[in-house]
């Protein structure tokens, strides 16, 4: 289990995370939602140790270090692969560094998405790059797969395919933390939703609870964010009057 | 080719190693050519040790050959410049992980914490070593030339010590 206890992060004087506490048990698919700048990426980067923070983040009780970092993988819309290498060279690099790397899953996903094996990644389309980034994170053999807007730039069919494949291939012990704006798309695919706003966790709900209460994820988000449904019509009428 | 394949494991993944090695080889070649200036200077100083008696060339026994370090001058300085430029290569290797993607994220979360420094620093350090070795080898060769061809009568004493005094920056 990843435990995040009272984690705060400041950039200069600006607070990006404000005493965030969370637990991510194994075997969950968790959606992390929030507006731009809410702190989603910062939280993921703190978990991975890319950013210094105050507070504590542990993995099964131990601080996240080089000893257990292989249990976490990361897919980001910024991409973390080597653009000049092809897919096969990436596979070899991962195999060398991550002994749990699943060659079988890699082969299967590469074939499913029909990605070329011997073409430098810099020549891939944006959609293909995103797919490959996610493939690597899924094949590393990690228990916790952290994804930060992994499908930015992919078309809807592509994303749909990915959700289905993901549900099909994940082992019960694998956890996915998926940061995205695509609320409605992932609603049927996640088991838990975490809402972050201005660096604070403002909502944490299981999809079963939501289902029982008869709400959809969008309703829950709007409610939690105190979304004013009439703000658009108000703004429009004011603008129309002015004109 | 086999060596290049081995070296790939000591460079950032996907970096154009052939081009880097090519640039380095060119740098070594240019430094080598520049260092040949020693032979021209030595030859000129050597000629000054002789007087012409009619058509005969006679050694001027009162003439003194300038010290080896003076004749050598800055002939090997380009090797130093090349060695120092390896710092820029190390910086380039690190910044390479920000080009076209953020592969630095992957490098920073590898279980082996030394993988990133190894891939950024090994080749530049090998470059520095190669520069120093070639420079040292040339120093020895040029010293041997100086000692072998300079007439004993014109040779100032303590040449080897004088080299060290320059290297260590202490007077003799």
Interface residues (C-beta under 8 A of the other chain):
Chain A: X48 X49 X50 X66 X67 X69 X70 X72 X74 X76 X78 X79 X80 X81 X82 X83 X84 X85 X89 X93 X97 X98 X120 X121 X122
Chain B: X12 X13 X14 X15 X16 X99 X100 X101 X102 X103 X104 X105 X106 X108 X109 X110 X111 X112 X113 X115
